[in-house]
C-alpha cells in the first residue's frame, strides 16, 4: 500500500514548566493575559506532524512518502528520516525560508501552550500530487495532515478529483479554519482523524451533527487520550479500544502522530480496524514514554510482547507476520 503523508515538517523546541498554567491565570483578567514562564528544560527535537507520522511508519517497517516543504537546513533531518525508511524524494526545498519551528511549553499536568512558525511550510501549496503518484506507480492513500491551509485544501481537492482515497486529519489547523473550509477537508474522506476535543470542534464549526458527519466519511477515528481510541462507521457498532499501558509518562507531544503512524501501518497490512487502533495505541505509548516525537525505538519482539500483554496473543499473532521494525 503506497501512502503519501502530506503536512508539516518542523523542528520542535520543547520546554517544561514546573507548575500549572491554570495557577497563573486570573479569572476576571483573561482578556489581558501577560505571562512569562520560567522553564526548567529545553529540548530541541525533530518534529512536524507529517514527518512524525512518516517516521513512525518507517520504524514499523513501511516506506511512507513524505510530502511537505522545508528549508535548506533540512539536510541532516532528511538523512535521519531516510535512515528510518522514509521516502523524502517528494519534499519541496524552499530557496527563501527556513524549515518551520514548533515552540511548546508543557506544565506538570501535561497541559501545553504552543506557537508555530510557518517558514517554508507556506510553499507546500505549490506541491502537486500527480507527479508523486507517477514517480511511485500510483498512490493508495493520501493523508492530509496539518499544513499550510491552502496546501491542505489543494491536496484534498486533488485527491478527490483524481479519485485517490484520502485521510482527513485537520487537527491543529481547526482553530484557524472556518466551517466551509473544514467541510471541504472532511467531505468524502475515507478516514477522519481527531481527538475528542477536535471532534466537537469540527461538529461545532460545520454545524453537522455526529450522525451527519459520520455519513460523510468512511471511518471516523477519535483518540481519547488516557481512555484509548474509538472507531465509528455508519451502520456499525462503535469500537472502543482501551489504551496500551505505559511504562511512564515523559511528554505527550507527538502522541497523536504516533497513533496515526501505527493505525496507518496496520491498515496497510490489511488488518481490521480494531487491530489498527491497537497498533496505533501502542505506538503512541512509546512516544509518551520519551521526550521528543522521534526519540523512541520500536523493537520487534518487545513490541509484540507489549501488544500481546495489552490486547492478547491473537493480536500479536496477527501483527507478527507484517512487523519489520527498523530497530533490532
C-alpha positions, 0 to 999 in steps of 0.5 A: 500500500503506497501512502503519501503523508502530506503536512508539516515538517518542523523542528520542535523546541520543547520546554517544561514548566514546573507548575500549572498554567491554570495557577497563573491565570486570573479569572476576571483578567483573561482578556489581558493575559501577560505571562512569562514562564520560567522553564526548567528544560529545553529540548530541541527535537525533530518534529512536524506532524507529517514527518512524525507520522512518516517516521513512525511508519518507517520504524514499523517497517513501511516506506511512507512518502513524505510530502511537505516543504522545508528549508535548506537546513533540512539536510541532516533531518532528511538523512535521519528520516531516510535512515528510518525508511522514509521516502523524502524524494517528494519534499519541496526545498524552499530557496527563501525560508527556513524549515518551520519551528514548533515552540511548546511549553508543557506544565506538570499536568501535561497541559501545553501552550504552543506557537508555530512558525510557518517558514517554508511550510507556506510553499507546500501549496505549490506541491502537486500530487500527480507527479508523486503518484507517477514517480511511485506507480500510483498512490493508495492513500493520501493523508492530509495532515496539518499544513499550510491551509491552502496546501491542505485544501489543494491536496484534498481537492486533488485527491478527490478529483483524481479519485485517490482515497484520502485521510482527513486529519485537520487537527491543529489547523481547526482553530484557524479554519472556518466551517466551509473550509473544514467541510471541504477537508472532511467531505468524502474522506475515507478516514477522519482523524481527531481527538475528542476535543477536535471532534466537537470542534469540527461538529461545532464549526460545520454545524453537522451533527455526529450522525451527519458527519459520520455519513460523510466519511468512511471511518471516523477515528477519535483518540481519547487520550488516557481512555484509548481510541474509538472507531465509528462507521455508519451502520456499525457498532462503535469500537472502543479500544482501551489504551496500551499501558505505559511504562511512564509518562515523559511528554505527550507531544507527538502522541497523536502522530504516533497513533496515526503512524501505527493505525496507518501501518496496520491498515496497510497490512490489511488488518481490521480496524480494531487491530489498527487502533491497537497498533496505533495505541501502542505506538503512541505509548512509546512516544509518551514514554520519551521526550521528543516525537522521534526519540523512541525505538520500536523493537520487534519482539518487545513490541509484540510482547507489549501488544500481546500483554495489552490486547492478547496473543491473537493480536500479536499473532496477527501483527507478527507476520507484517512487523519489520521494525527498523530497530533490532 
